Amino acid sequence: MKKDLFDKCFKFKKAKEIMELGLYPYFRTIESAQDPVVYMNGKRMIMVGSNNYLGLTNDPRVKEAAINAIKKYGTGCAGSRFLNGTLDIHVELEEKLARFMRKEAALIFSTGFQVNLGVISALVGKDDVVVIDKMNHASIIDGCRLSYGEIKKFRHNNMEDLERVLKSIEGRACLIVVDGVFSMEGDIINLPEVVRLAKQYGARLMVDDAHGIGVLGKTGRGTCEHFGLEQEVDLIMGTYSKSLASIGGFVAGDKEIIHYIKHFARSLIFSASPPPASVAAVSAAIDIIEQEPERLERLWKNTRKMLKGFKELGFEIGPSQTPIIPIIVGENETAFKMAMMLQQEGVFANVAVSPAVPNGKALIRTSYMATHTDEHLDFVLEAFKKVGKALGLI
């Protein structure tokens, strides 16, 4: 009997079943900018599901920079960076990012996902090994799959297990790739130990700092600055879709390594160039981060308030140390119910269920901005208190 490739599509019922129950928390349509207050179907909602940590995506200066770039360069580049798609503002942003990250050079990509796909697959060859934390972002995992190297995983933030893996591959060329801040758990990698082990076993180290840049470090330069290890990490990857107010990504490191990646990263060579508006927005966002350190201070004031508030209410928040604060609720269905109940109360929060998180560890993912006010945050805590009690979580 002939098989139909689309059979799997026709048999996929899970999402529709959740929709029919009125519990589907994905692809919700927002009618406004990613501010602390958003609108859905005309209803005012407090947003605690955004990665807009410094509140810059709707900043007038960032928007003006994007508009001016469109006026000068148009809406797109009509080709790849490799061929006709490199503008002077691309090169200027790379130079600015290199300075900002305190590295020799940087290379920008059209999305953060493409950075990990391109960098890992360019560097890790068939005789090499790539070692990753089990809770790393999906883009890292996919970058490893696209490489021809052997993939080894270690238990989440477990340095003994990392050393066990490194011992088992001693003598082989190795790249360790870790998240700086883990996007669901909100915890920070034990970077001093990762650096020590990488040096001990002769491995190279790449940190995906998508959720660390603009959040950690004295001046918001991320996890490596937070630990004072910027010069000990070979490659730092970042995205624009969090603190940098746009879409795209970059990798920063020694100029010879960046030069190699520029000529071997397929996701760079065969993708259209980042649009002018995006590039200009990121450049303006970096300027604001450097000029307004009080944004970082406000972000951490809000973070401390919410970490304390959720703990006092009796919620389980796991190992979070950052503006990403997960509320661990247990079963997938409970997470779906809670998200919809919070929505009824005027709070927009995200859901993470298995297999994105371990079985029985479904969670509501909340994240905070420098631009949230105490009034916004008190409203959120009251809504969580009401819903948590109704569901028997507190």
PyMOL commands that set and color helices and strands:
alter all, ss='L'
color gray80, all
select helices_A, chain A and resi 7-11+14-20+60-73+88-100+112-123+138-146+159-168+191-200+223-227+230-232+255-264+266-269+276-291+294-313+332-344+374-390
alter helices_A, ss='H'
color red, helices_A
select strands_A, chain A and resi 37-40+43-47+105-109+129-133+150-154+174-179+204-208+235-239+249-253+324-330+347-348+350-352+362-367
alter strands_A, ss='S'
color yellow, strands_A
deselect
rebuild
show_as cartoon
